[in-house]
């Protein structure tokens, strides 16, 4: 069964190198746009500190948690820097090139 995409934001809402917190179908998602403008969607909860990753920083292909410095790979959600040892969920992203509308296919990572 193909994933169901839900409206999340607009490309104009998030500049390269920034993170945006959105709720998609009841799931908290961190939309991270890396330096080359690629958009990624990750679970907006650090697997170590239980805080919002969307308050962190994007750099070198990672999203760094503001609380303890854990870094998560934008493509896989796997931790690259301790203290986190568990990955966060990543979600497929779709962008309508004509309108800039961003859609994300989410599943509840805790179900």
MOPAC internal coordinates of N, CA, C and O (Angstrom, degrees):
PM7 1SCF
backbone

  N    0.0000 0     0.00 0     0.00 0    0    0    0
  C    1.4553 1     0.00 0     0.00 0    1    0    0
  C    1.5348 1   108.95 1     0.00 0    2    1    0
  O    1.2310 1   119.79 1   -53.41 1    3    2    1
  N    1.3230 1   118.01 1   126.59 1    3    2    1
  C    1.4649 1   120.06 1  -179.56 1    5    3    2
  C    1.5348 1   111.14 1   -68.70 1    6    5    3
  O    1.2310 1   120.89 1   -27.86 1    7    6    5
  N    1.3244 1   115.90 1   152.14 1    7    6    5
  C    1.4742 1   119.04 1  -179.43 1    9    7    6
  C    1.5235 1   111.06 1   -66.89 1   10    9    7
  O    1.2310 1   120.83 1   -28.62 1   11   10    9
  N    1.3242 1   116.01 1   151.38 1   11   10    9
  C    1.4578 1   122.31 1   175.59 1   13   11   10
  C    1.5221 1   108.46 1   -97.90 1   14   13   11
  O    1.2310 1   120.80 1   -57.87 1   15   14   13
  N    1.3232 1   116.07 1   122.13 1   15   14   13
  C    1.4599 1   120.94 1  -179.99 1   17   15   14
  C    1.5222 1   110.19 1   -92.87 1   18   17   15
  O    1.2310 1   121.18 1   -37.58 1   19   18   17
  N    1.3351 1   115.34 1   142.42 1   19   18   17
  C    1.4622 1   122.62 1  -179.75 1   21   19   18
  C    1.5268 1   108.74 1  -124.48 1   22   21   19
  O    1.2310 1   120.70 1   -36.00 1   23   22   21
  N    1.3329 1   116.26 1   144.00 1   23   22   21
  C    1.4639 1   121.36 1   177.79 1   25   23   22
  C    1.5212 1   109.48 1   -58.06 1   26   25   23
  O    1.2310 1   120.96 1   -43.27 1   27   26   25
  N    1.3377 1   115.76 1   136.73 1   27   26   25
  C    1.4638 1   120.14 1  -177.18 1   29   27   26
  C    1.5245 1   112.83 1  -125.57 1   30   29   27
  O    1.2310 1   119.94 1   134.07 1   31   30   29
  N    1.3295 1   117.72 1   -45.93 1   31   30   29
  C    1.4691 1   121.63 1  -174.93 1   33   31   30
  C    1.5219 1   107.76 1  -172.10 1   34   33   31
  O    1.2310 1   121.22 1     9.96 1   35   34   33
  N    1.3210 1   115.27 1  -170.04 1   35   34   33
  C    1.4524 1   121.46 1   175.50 1   37   35   34
  C    1.5200 1   107.90 1  -122.82 1   38   37   35
  O    1.2310 1   120.68 1   -35.05 1   39   38   37
  N    1.3190 1   116.31 1   144.95 1   39   38   37
  C    1.4620 1   121.13 1  -177.77 1   41   39   38
  C    1.5308 1   112.08 1   -55.49 1   42   41   39
  O    1.2310 1   120.31 1   148.96 1   43   42   41
  N    1.3213 1   117.01 1   -31.04 1   43   42   41
  C    1.4660 1   120.92 1   178.99 1   45   43   42
  C    1.5323 1   112.19 1   -67.14 1   46   45   43
  O    1.2310 1   120.19 1   163.92 1   47   46   45
  N    1.3465 1   117.25 1   -16.08 1   47   46   45
  C    1.4646 1   121.60 1  -178.13 1   49   47   46
  C    1.5212 1   113.69 1   -80.05 1   50   49   47
  O    1.2310 1   120.43 1   168.96 1   51   50   49
  N    1.3372 1   116.79 1   -11.04 1   51   50   49
  C    1.4695 1   119.24 1  -173.41 1   53   51   50
  C    1.5264 1   110.14 1  -140.37 1   54   53   51
  O    1.2310 1   121.20 1   -64.54 1   55   54   53
  N    1.3079 1   115.32 1   115.46 1   55   54   53
  C    1.4684 1   121.74 1  -179.13 1   57   55   54
  C    1.5266 1   110.37 1   -83.89 1   58   57   55
  O    1.2310 1   119.83 1   -22.00 1   59   58   57
  N    1.3300 1   117.94 1   158.00 1   59   58   57
  C    1.4711 1   120.08 1   174.67 1   61   59   58
  C    1.5309 1   110.50 1   -54.03 1   62   61   59
  O    1.2310 1   120.86 1   -43.90 1   63   62   61
  N    1.3331 1   115.96 1   136.10 1   63   62   61
  C    1.4571 1   121.45 1   179.98 1   65   63   62
  C    1.5158 1   114.08 1    85.10 1   66   65   63
  O    1.2310 1   120.03 1  -173.63 1   67   66   65
  N    1.3422 1   117.55 1     6.37 1   67   66   65
  C    1.4570 1   120.40 1  -178.67 1   69   67   66
  C    1.5282 1   111.37 1  -115.83 1   70   69   67
  O    1.2310 1   121.72 1   -12.73 1   71   70   69
  N    1.3318 1   114.32 1   167.27 1   71   70   69
  C    1.4646 1   122.60 1   178.40 1   73   71   70
  C    1.5228 1   107.79 1  -127.85 1   74   73   71
  O    1.2310 1   120.87 1   -38.58 1   75   74   73
  N    1.3298 1   115.95 1   141.42 1   75   74   73
  C    1.4559 1   121.64 1   178.65 1   77   75   74
  C    1.5216 1   108.71 1  -128.24 1   78   77   75
  O    1.2310 1   120.46 1   -48.12 1   79   78   77
  N    1.3304 1   116.73 1   131.88 1   79   78   77
  C    1.4564 1   122.27 1   176.36 1   81   79   78
  C    1.5160 1   109.08 1   -89.28 1   82   81   79
  O    1.2310 1   120.66 1   -52.44 1   83   82   81
  N    1.3388 1   116.34 1   127.56 1   83   82   81
  C    1.4611 1   121.45 1   177.41 1   85   83   82
  C    1.5268 1   108.67 1  -137.52 1   86   85   83
  O    1.2310 1   121.22 1   -22.71 1   87   86   85
  N    1.3168 1   115.26 1   157.29 1   87   86   85
  C    1.4567 1   121.17 1   172.42 1   89   87   86
  C    1.5182 1   106.41 1  -108.30 1   90   89   87
  O    1.2310 1   120.66 1   -55.53 1   91   90   89
  N    1.3296 1   116.33 1   124.47 1   91   90   89
  C    1.4565 1   122.13 1  -178.19 1   93   91   90
  C    1.5223 1   108.00 1  -123.35 1   94   93   91
  O    1.2310 1   120.91 1   -66.54 1   95   94   93
  N    1.3214 1   115.86 1   113.46 1   95   94   93
  C    1.4650 1   121.32 1  -179.30 1   97   95   94
  C    1.5283 1   111.38 1    51.12 1   98   97   95
  O    1.2310 1   120.79 1  -140.35 1   99   98   97
  N    1.3380 1   116.10 1    39.65 1   99   98   97
  C    1.4561 1   121.42 1   177.77 1  101   99   98
  C    1.5170 1   115.82 1    82.57 1  102  101   99
  O    1.2310 1   120.18 1  -176.67 1  103  102  101
  N    1.3377 1   117.27 1     3.33 1  103  102  101
  C    1.4660 1   121.83 1   179.95 1  105  103  102
  C    1.5325 1   108.57 1  -108.75 1  106  105  103
  O    1.2310 1   120.21 1   -48.22 1  107  106  105
  N    1.3331 1   117.20 1   131.78 1  107  106  105
  C    1.4651 1   121.45 1   177.38 1  109  107  106
  C    1.5250 1   109.09 1   -77.38 1  110  109  107
  O    1.2310 1   121.12 1   -55.72 1  111  110  109
  N    1.3355 1   115.47 1   124.28 1  111  110  109
  C    1.4577 1   122.15 1  -174.98 1  113  111  110
  C    1.5249 1   109.59 1  -126.78 1  114  113  111
  O    1.2310 1   120.86 1   -41.65 1  115  114  113
  N    1.3307 1   115.96 1   138.35 1  115  114  113
  C    1.4653 1   122.51 1   172.18 1  117  115  114
  C    1.5280 1   106.79 1  -100.72 1  118  117  115
  O    1.2310 1   120.45 1   -66.19 1  119  118  117
  N    1.3311 1   116.74 1   113.81 1  119  118  117
  C    1.4614 1   121.34 1   173.71 1  121  119  118
  C    1.5130 1   107.15 1   -89.81 1  122  121  119
  O    1.2310 1   120.37 1   -61.72 1  123  122  121
  N    1.3009 1   116.91 1   118.28 1  123  122  121
  C    1.4703 1   121.89 1  -177.43 1  125  123  122
  C    1.5236 1   108.72 1  -117.99 1  126  125  123
  O    1.2310 1   120.98 1   -51.69 1  127  126  125
  N    1.3124 1   115.72 1   128.31 1  127  126  125
  C    1.4634 1   121.24 1   178.61 1  129  127  126
  C    1.5165 1   107.17 1  -111.14 1  130  129  127
  O    1.2310 1   120.58 1   -64.83 1  131  130  129
  N    1.3376 1   116.49 1   115.17 1  131  130  129
  C    1.4568 1   118.76 1  -176.27 1  133  131  130
  C    1.5249 1   111.82 1   -80.19 1  134  133  131
  O    1.2310 1   120.49 1    -0.35 1  135  134  133
  N    1.3144 1   116.68 1   179.65 1  135  134  133
  C    1.4679 1   122.24 1  -172.58 1  137  135  134
  C    1.5245 1   113.09 1   -59.52 1  138  137  135
  O    1.2310 1   119.92 1   149.87 1  139  138  137
  N    1.3414 1   117.76 1   -30.13 1  139  138  137
  C    1.4646 1   119.25 1   178.93 1  141  139  138
  C    1.5255 1   111.86 1   -90.75 1  142  141  139
  O    1.2310 1   120.51 1  -166.30 1  143  142  141
  N    1.3395 1   116.63 1    13.70 1  143  142  141
  C    1.4654 1   125.76 1   176.55 1  145  143  142
  C    1.5201 1   115.11 1    76.62 1  146  145  143
  O    1.2310 1   119.56 1  -175.25 1  147  146  145
  N    1.3338 1   118.44 1     4.75 1  147  146  145
  C    1.4537 1   120.33 1   175.90 1  149  147  146
  C    1.5230 1   109.01 1   -67.44 1  150  149  147
  O    1.2310 1   121.09 1   -44.55 1  151  150  149
  N    1.3212 1   115.52 1   135.45 1  151  150  149
  C    1.4569 1   121.25 1  -178.03 1  153  151  150
  C    1.5258 1   110.53 1  -100.00 1  154  153  151
  O    1.2310 1   120.85 1   -43.97 1  155  154  153
  N    1.3335 1   115.98 1   136.03 1  155  154  153
  C    1.4629 1   122.68 1  -179.81 1  157  155  154
  C    1.5245 1   108.35 1  -129.93 1  158  157  155
  O    1.2310 1   120.80 1   -30.54 1  159  158  157
  N    1.3341 1   116.07 1   149.46 1  159  158  157
  C    1.4608 1   121.62 1   176.87 1  161  159  158
  C    1.5196 1   108.40 1  -124.27 1  162  161  159
  O    1.2310 1   121.08 1   -56.83 1  163  162  161
  N    1.3240 1   115.54 1   123.17 1  163  162  161
  C    1.4615 1   121.72 1  -179.75 1  165  163  162
  C    1.5223 1   109.68 1  -128.19 1  166  165  163
  O    1.2310 1   121.50 1   -22.60 1  167  166  165
  N    1.3173 1   114.74 1   157.40 1  167  166  165
  C    1.4570 1   120.58 1   172.29 1  169  167  166
  C    1.5311 1   108.00 1   -56.50 1  170  169  167
  O    1.2310 1   120.53 1   -48.69 1  171  170  169
  N    1.3226 1   116.60 1   131.31 1  171  170  169
  C    1.4717 1   120.53 1  -176.50 1  173  171  170
  C    1.5271 1   110.89 1   -89.44 1  174  173  171
  O    1.2310 1   121.23 1  -123.91 1  175  174  173
  N    1.3519 1   115.25 1    56.09 1  175  174  173
  C    1.4551 1   120.77 1   178.66 1  177  175  174
  C    1.5172 1   108.30 1  -155.37 1  178  177  175
  O    1.2310 1   120.50 1   -60.20 1  179  178  177
  N    1.3021 1   116.65 1   119.80 1  179  178  177
  C    1.4591 1   120.74 1   177.27 1  181  179  178
  C    1.5250 1   109.35 1   -65.23 1  182  181  179
  O    1.2310 1   120.50 1   -48.27 1  183  182  181
  N    1.3173 1   116.65 1   131.73 1  183  182  181
  C    1.4567 1   120.55 1  -178.88 1  185  183  182
  C    1.5343 1   112.47 1   -72.37 1  186  185  183
  O    1.2310 1   120.34 1   169.46 1  187  186  185
  N    1.3115 1   116.96 1   -10.54 1  187  186  185
  C    1.4636 1   120.72 1   177.58 1  189  187  186
  C    1.5212 1   111.64 1  -102.28 1  190  189  187
  O    1.2310 1   120.71 1   124.81 1  191  190  189
  N    1.3164 1   116.25 1   -55.19 1  191  190  189
  C    1.4545 1   120.22 1  -171.71 1  193  191  190
  C    1.5086 1   115.98 1   -94.63 1  194  193  191
  O    1.2310 1   120.37 1   175.63 1  195  194  193
  N    1.3649 1   116.90 1    -4.37 1  195  194  193
  C    1.4648 1   120.73 1   179.09 1  197  195  194
  C    1.5300 1   112.46 1    55.66 1  198  197  195
  O    1.2310 1   120.63 1  -141.15 1  199  198  197
  N    1.3314 1   116.41 1    38.85 1  199  198  197
  C    1.4643 1   121.85 1   177.00 1  201  199  198
  C    1.5280 1   108.58 1  -123.95 1  202  201  199
  O    1.2310 1   120.62 1   -12.91 1  203  202  201
  N    1.3155 1   116.42 1   167.09 1  203  202  201
  C    1.4614 1   121.64 1  -177.72 1  205  203  202
  C    1.5300 1   111.29 1   -69.25 1  206  205  203
  O    1.2310 1   120.79 1   -57.40 1  207  206  205
  N    1.3312 1   116.09 1   122.60 1  207  206  205
  C    1.4675 1   120.19 1   175.22 1  209  207  206
  C    1.5237 1   111.58 1   -70.11 1  210  209  207
  O    1.2310 1   120.61 1   156.90 1  211  210  209
  N    1.3217 1   116.45 1   -23.10 1  211  210  209
  C    1.4699 1   119.77 1  -178.42 1  213  211  210
  C    1.5233 1   112.17 1   -65.51 1  214  213  211
  O    1.2310 1   119.74 1   167.82 1  215  214  213
  N    1.3302 1   118.11 1   -12.18 1  215  214  213
  C    1.4666 1   121.24 1   175.02 1  217  215  214
  C    1.5252 1   111.54 1   -87.49 1  218  217  215
  O    1.2310 1   120.62 1  -179.53 1  219  218  217
  N    1.3376 1   116.43 1     0.47 1  219  218  217
  C    1.4629 1   121.18 1  -177.78 1  221  219  218
  C    1.5144 1   113.34 1   -91.85 1  222  221  219
  O    1.2310 1   121.13 1    14.60 1  223  222  221
  N    1.3214 1   115.44 1  -165.40 1  223  222  221
  C    1.4601 1   122.54 1  -175.45 1  225  223  222
  C    1.5225 1   111.43 1  -119.60 1  226  225  223
  O    1.2310 1   121.17 1   -34.83 1  227  226  225
  N    1.3351 1   115.36 1   145.17 1  227  226  225
  C    1.4619 1   122.59 1   176.47 1  229  227  226
  C    1.5207 1   108.53 1  -100.73 1  230  229  227
  O    1.2310 1   120.49 1   -51.23 1  231  230  229
  N    1.3432 1   116.67 1   128.77 1  231  230  229
  C    1.4508 1   120.36 1   172.63 1  233  231  230
  C    1.5181 1   109.94 1  -164.77 1  234  233  231
  O    1.2310 1   121.22 1   -33.84 1  235  234  233
  N    1.3187 1   115.27 1   146.16 1  235  234  233
  C    1.4715 1   122.92 1   175.71 1  237  235  234
  C    1.5202 1   113.19 1    46.65 1  238  237  235
  O    1.2310 1   120.32 1  -135.04 1  239  238  237
  N    1.3419 1   116.99 1    44.96 1  239  238  237
  C    1.4534 1   120.93 1   176.17 1  241  239  238
  C    1.5089 1   115.63 1    75.65 1  242  241  239
  O    1.2310 1   120.47 1  -165.24 1  243  242  241
  N    1.3368 1   116.71 1    14.76 1  243  242  241
  C    1.4619 1   120.18 1  -179.46 1  245  243  242
  C    1.5245 1   111.08 1  -130.31 1  246  245  243
  O    1.2310 1   121.76 1   -18.24 1  247  246  245
  N    1.3194 1   114.23 1   161.76 1  247  246  245
  C    1.4576 1   122.38 1   169.49 1  249  247  246
  C    1.5197 1   105.85 1  -117.10 1  250  249  247
  O    1.2310 1   120.85 1   -61.05 1  251  250  249
  N    1.3340 1   115.97 1   118.95 1  251  250  249
  C    1.4655 1   121.25 1  -176.54 1  253  251  250
  C    1.5176 1   110.36 1   -97.93 1  254  253  251
  O    1.2310 1   121.15 1   -51.11 1  255  254  253
  N    1.3267 1   115.41 1   128.89 1  255  254  253
  C    1.4586 1   121.68 1   176.32 1  257  255  254
  C    1.5311 1   109.39 1   -69.77 1  258  257  255
  O    1.2310 1   121.10 1   -45.79 1  259  258  257
  N    1.3095 1   115.49 1   134.21 1  259  258  257
  C    1.4630 1   121.43 1  -177.19 1  261  259  258
  C    1.5253 1   112.67 1   -71.11 1  262  261  259
  O    1.2310 1   119.72 1   156.29 1  263  262  261
  N    1.3370 1   118.13 1   -23.71 1  263  262  261
  C    1.4590 1   119.72 1  -171.73 1  265  263  262
  C    1.5292 1   114.00 1   -79.62 1  266  265  263
  O    1.2310 1   119.88 1   127.94 1  267  266  265
  N    1.3287 1   117.83 1   -52.06 1  267  266  265
  C    1.4609 1   120.32 1  -176.49 1  269  267  266
  C    1.5216 1   113.72 1  -124.74 1  270  269  267
  O    1.2310 1   119.97 1  -177.49 1  271  270  269
  N    1.3325 1   117.66 1     2.51 1  271  270  269
  C    1.4618 1   120.28 1   175.42 1  273  271  270
  C    1.5141 1   116.10 1    86.54 1  274  273  271
  O    1.2310 1   119.63 1  -172.02 1  275  274  273
  N    1.3260 1   118.32 1     7.98 1  275  274  273
  C    1.4675 1   119.41 1   174.99 1  277  275  274
  C    1.5235 1   108.96 1   -59.59 1  278  277  275
  O    1.2310 1   120.73 1   -37.40 1  279  278  277
  N    1.3207 1   116.21 1   142.60 1  279  278  277
  C    1.4612 1   121.01 1   179.10 1  281  279  278
  C    1.5187 1   108.78 1  -121.24 1  282  281  279
  O    1.2310 1   120.93 1   -45.08 1  283  282  281
  N    1.3444 1   115.83 1   134.92 1  283  282  281
  C    1.4525 1   122.27 1  -178.43 1  285  283  282
  C    1.5245 1   110.00 1  -118.19 1  286  285  283
  O    1.2310 1   120.83 1   -45.81 1  287  286  285
  N    1.3261 1   116.02 1   134.19 1  287  286  285
  C    1.4542 1   122.13 1   177.53 1  289  287  286
  C    1.5287 1   108.76 1   -63.96 1  290  289  287
  O    1.2310 1   120.17 1   -51.93 1  291  290  289
  N    1.3281 1   117.29 1   128.07 1  291  290  289
  C    1.4550 1   121.08 1  -177.51 1  293  291  290
  C    1.5211 1   112.62 1   -65.21 1  294  293  291
  O    1.2310 1   119.82 1   150.64 1  295  294  293
  N    1.3162 1   117.95 1   -29.36 1  295  294  293
  C    1.4649 1   120.70 1  -176.83 1  297  295  294
  C    1.5270 1   113.10 1   -85.50 1  298  297  295
  O    1.2310 1   120.31 1   144.90 1  299  298  297
  N    1.3248 1   117.00 1   -35.10 1  299  298  297
  C    1.4661 1   120.29 1  -173.11 1  301  299  298
  C    1.5244 1   114.22 1  -112.45 1  302  301  299
  O    1.2310 1   119.84 1   159.55 1  303  302  301
  N    1.3212 1   117.91 1   -20.45 1  303  302  301
  C    1.4592 1   121.88 1  -175.56 1  305  303  302
  C    1.5157 1   113.42 1    80.74 1  306  305  303
  O    1.2310 1   120.29 1   177.76 1  307  306  305
  N    1.3187 1   117.06 1    -2.24 1  307  306  305
  C    1.4711 1   120.23 1  -178.96 1  309  307  306
  C    1.5296 1   110.96 1   -73.81 1  310  309  307
  O    1.2310 1   120.67 1   -36.26 1  311  310  309
  N    1.3264 1   116.33 1   143.74 1  311  310  309
  C    1.4650 1   118.70 1   178.12 1  313  311  310
  C    1.5286 1   110.87 1   -70.55 1  314  313  311
  O    1.2310 1   121.23 1   -42.21 1  315  314  313
  N    1.3182 1   115.26 1   137.79 1  315  314  313
  C    1.4712 1   122.08 1   175.92 1  317  315  314
  C    1.5166 1   111.32 1  -109.84 1  318  317  315
  O    1.2310 1   120.70 1   168.05 1  319  318  317
  N    1.3243 1   116.26 1   -11.95 1  319  318  317
  C    1.4652 1   121.10 1  -175.41 1  321  319  318
  C    1.5207 1   108.24 1  -143.82 1  322  321  319
  O    1.2310 1   120.82 1   -49.07 1  323  322  321
  N    1.3151 1   116.03 1   130.93 1  323  322  321
  C    1.4636 1   120.89 1   175.46 1  325  323  322
  C    1.5260 1   109.44 1   -65.31 1  326  325  323
  O    1.2310 1   119.38 1   -21.92 1  327  326  325
  N    1.3169 1   118.80 1   158.08 1  327  326  325
  C    1.4443 1   126.97 1    19.38 1  329  327  326
  C    1.5336 1   115.18 1   -89.38 1  330  329  327
  O    1.2310 1   118.19 1   170.74 1  331  330  329
  N    1.3201 1   121.06 1    -9.26 1  331  330  329
  C    1.4702 1   120.72 1   179.66 1  333  331  330
  C    1.5265 1   110.40 1   -66.32 1  334  333  331
  O    1.2310 1   121.17 1   -40.48 1  335  334  333
  N    1.3289 1   115.36 1   139.52 1  335  334  333
  C    1.4619 1   120.76 1   176.60 1  337  335  334
  C    1.5292 1   111.26 1  -123.67 1  338  337  335
  O    1.2310 1   120.05 1   166.95 1  339  338  337
  N    1.3248 1   117.50 1   -13.05 1  339  338  337
  C    1.4612 1   122.49 1  -179.70 1  341  339  338
  C    1.5351 1   109.45 1  -105.77 1  342  341  339
  O    1.2310 1   120.32 1   -38.70 1  343  342  341
  N    1.3350 1   117.00 1   141.30 1  343  342  341
  C    1.4648 1   120.07 1   179.10 1  345  343  342
  C    1.5310 1   112.18 1   -73.38 1  346  345  343
  O    1.2310 1   120.87 1   -13.58 1  347  346  345
  N    1.3055 1   115.93 1   166.42 1  347  346  345
  C    1.4624 1   122.68 1   170.45 1  349  347  346
  C    1.5245 1   107.15 1  -109.83 1  350  349  347
  O    1.2310 1   120.70 1   -23.76 1  351  350  349
  N    1.3224 1   116.26 1   156.24 1  351  350  349
  C    1.4576 1   120.73 1  -179.40 1  353  351  350
  C    1.5311 1   110.60 1   -68.44 1  354  353  351
  O    1.2310 1   120.90 1   -35.74 1  355  354  353
  N    1.3172 1   115.88 1   144.26 1  355  354  353
  C    1.4621 1   122.02 1   171.42 1  357  355  354
  C    1.5229 1   107.60 1  -117.07 1  358  357  355
  O    1.2310 1   120.70 1   -30.19 1  359  358  357
  N    1.3197 1   116.26 1   149.81 1  359  358  357
  C    1.4567 1   121.43 1  -174.66 1  361  359  358
  C    1.5257 1   110.34 1  -127.74 1  362  361  359
  O    1.2310 1   120.46 1   -33.53 1  363  362  361
  N    1.3411 1   116.73 1   146.47 1  363  362  361
  C    1.4699 1   120.32 1   175.72 1  365  363  362
  C    1.5276 1   110.84 1   -65.02 1  366  365  363
  O    1.2310 1   121.10 1   -36.34 1  367  366  365
  N    1.3291 1   115.50 1   143.66 1  367  366  365
  C    1.4612 1   122.92 1  -179.44 1  369  367  366
  C    1.5217 1   108.94 1  -122.06 1  370  369  367
  O    1.2310 1   121.13 1   -38.52 1  371  370  369
  N    1.3209 1   115.45 1   141.48 1  371  370  369
  C    1.4601 1   121.63 1   175.18 1  373  371  370
  C    1.5242 1   107.93 1  -129.53 1  374  373  371
  O    1.2310 1   120.83 1   -42.80 1  375  374  373
  N    1.3305 1   116.01 1   137.20 1  375  374  373
  C    1.4662 1   120.56 1   179.11 1  377  375  374
  C    1.5206 1   108.54 1  -123.69 1  378  377  375
  O    1.2310 1   120.60 1   -52.94 1  379  378  377
  N    1.3271 1   116.45 1   127.06 1  379  378  377
  C    1.4563 1   121.46 1   174.50 1  381  379  378
  C    1.5266 1   106.67 1   -80.71 1  382  381  379
  O    1.2310 1   120.75 1   -72.08 1  383  382  381
  N    1.3177 1   116.17 1   107.92 1  383  382  381
  C    1.4696 1   120.67 1  -174.97 1  385  383  382
  C    1.5335 1   112.30 1   -60.55 1  386  385  383
  O    1.2310 1   119.57 1   149.31 1  387  386  385
  N    1.3180 1   118.42 1   -30.69 1  387  386  385
  C    1.4696 1   121.44 1  -178.28 1  389  387  386
  C    1.5211 1   112.43 1   -72.52 1  390  389  387
  O    1.2310 1   120.35 1   141.63 1  391  390  389
  N    1.3385 1   116.93 1   -38.37 1  391  390  389
  C    1.4684 1   120.12 1  -174.89 1  393  391  390
  C    1.5227 1   113.83 1  -109.82 1  394  393  391
  O    1.2310 1   119.93 1   161.62 1  395  394  393
  N    1.3323 1   117.75 1   -18.38 1  395  394  393
  C    1.4587 1   121.08 1  -175.73 1  397  395  394
  C    1.5128 1   113.02 1    81.95 1  398  397  395
  O    1.2310 1   120.02 1  -173.02 1  399  398  397
  N    1.3324 1   117.57 1     6.98 1  399  398  397
  C    1.4633 1   121.17 1   179.95 1  401  399  398
  C    1.5235 1   109.96 1   -68.56 1  402  401  399
  O    1.2310 1   121.13 1   -50.05 1  403  402  401
  N    1.3351 1   115.44 1   129.95 1  403  402  401
  C    1.4611 1   122.78 1   178.36 1  405  403  402
  C    1.5135 1   108.74 1  -101.26 1  406  405  403
  O    1.2310 1   120.61 1   -49.46 1  407  406  405
  N    1.3236 1   116.44 1   130.54 1  407  406  405
  C    1.4692 1   122.45 1   174.27 1  409  407  406
  C    1.5094 1   108.55 1  -123.47 1  410  409  407
  O    1.2310 1   121.12 1   -32.60 1  411  410  409
  N    1.3446 1   115.47 1   147.40 1  411  410  409
  C    1.4588 1   121.24 1  -178.76 1  413  411  410
  C    1.5282 1   108.50 1  -131.70 1  414  413  411
  O    1.2310 1   120.84 1   -41.07 1  415  414  413
  N    1.3328 1   115.99 1   138.93 1  415  414  413
  C    1.4632 1   121.63 1   174.28 1  417  415  414
  C    1.5174 1   107.85 1   -97.67 1  418  417  415
  O    1.2310 1   120.47 1   -66.65 1  419  418  417
  N    1.3293 1   116.70 1   113.35 1  419  418  417
  C    1.4639 1   120.43 1  -175.61 1  421  419  418
  C    1.5142 1   111.95 1  -116.21 1  422  421  419
  O    1.2310 1   121.80 1   -26.04 1  423  422  421
  N    1.3040 1   114.16 1   153.96 1  423  422  421
  C    1.4552 1   123.18 1   166.55 1  425  423  422
  C    1.5129 1   105.48 1  -132.35 1  426  425  423
  O    1.2310 1   120.32 1   -29.39 1  427  426  425
  N    1.2943 1   117.00 1   150.61 1  427  426  425
  C    1.4625 1   119.91 1   179.62 1  429  427  426
  C    1.5273 1   107.95 1   -70.32 1  430  429  427
  O    1.2310 1   119.79 1   -62.91 1  431  430  429
  N    1.3575 1   118.00 1   117.09 1  431  430  429
  C    1.4625 1   120.22 1  -177.21 1  433  431  430
  C    1.5267 1   113.37 1   -67.73 1  434  433  431
  O    1.2310 1   119.67 1   169.72 1  435  434  433
  N    1.3133 1   118.24 1   -10.28 1  435  434  433
  C    1.4612 1   121.04 1  -176.08 1  437  435  434
  C    1.5235 1   112.48 1  -109.95 1  438  437  435
  O    1.2310 1   120.28 1  -170.69 1  439  438  437
  N    1.3400 1   117.08 1     9.31 1  439  438  437
  C    1.4725 1   118.46 1  -179.48 1  441  439  438
  C    1.5142 1   110.59 1   -96.76 1  442  441  439
  O    1.2310 1   120.10 1   180.00 1  443  442  441

